[in-house]
């Protein structure tokens, strides 16, 4: 979709890595699910802003230098994606994220299926396959772990269990 209106273009740049999710809630503390678009200003101007549907206030903010992508639906935060593997993003400024897992370890491209299961528990068999592990957390959050062709972690997506 043509990007003729970018509500983030006046935001200041903010350096630094992607914020870690809370070990308890698995939400970004400064930007919980349901937050309005304007609240993403704390992360600074994104490297790329894209409307999926301006009418429905559906957009993505790519923070390539942080290895982070945010999805807003209806003007509210609906998904947080940590881009971890080297092939997770094609943007020229991409720098992989290394978010903290609930056990305090860092999720890096070296993490494989067995390590994900040891940290987060068994994935849902109905929502998982060889390239995606879906884990339901008891506090209203779902994780999708996308693996690359070698079985290593490429992307970690978090979204509310509606």
Secondary structure as GFF3:
##gff-version 3
##sequence-region A 1 162
A	DSSP	three_ten_helix	37	43	.	.	.	ID=ss1
A	DSSP	beta_strand	48	53	.	.	.	ID=ss2
A	DSSP	beta_strand	58	63	.	.	.	ID=ss3
A	DSSP	three_ten_helix	64	66	.	.	.	ID=ss4
A	DSSP	beta_strand	68	73	.	.	.	ID=ss5
A	DSSP	beta_strand	76	83	.	.	.	ID=ss6
A	DSSP	alpha_helix	113	120	.	.	.	ID=ss7
A	DSSP	beta_strand	132	136	.	.	.	ID=ss8
A	DSSP	beta_strand	141	147	.	.	.	ID=ss9
A	DSSP	beta_strand	153	160	.	.	.	ID=ss10
###
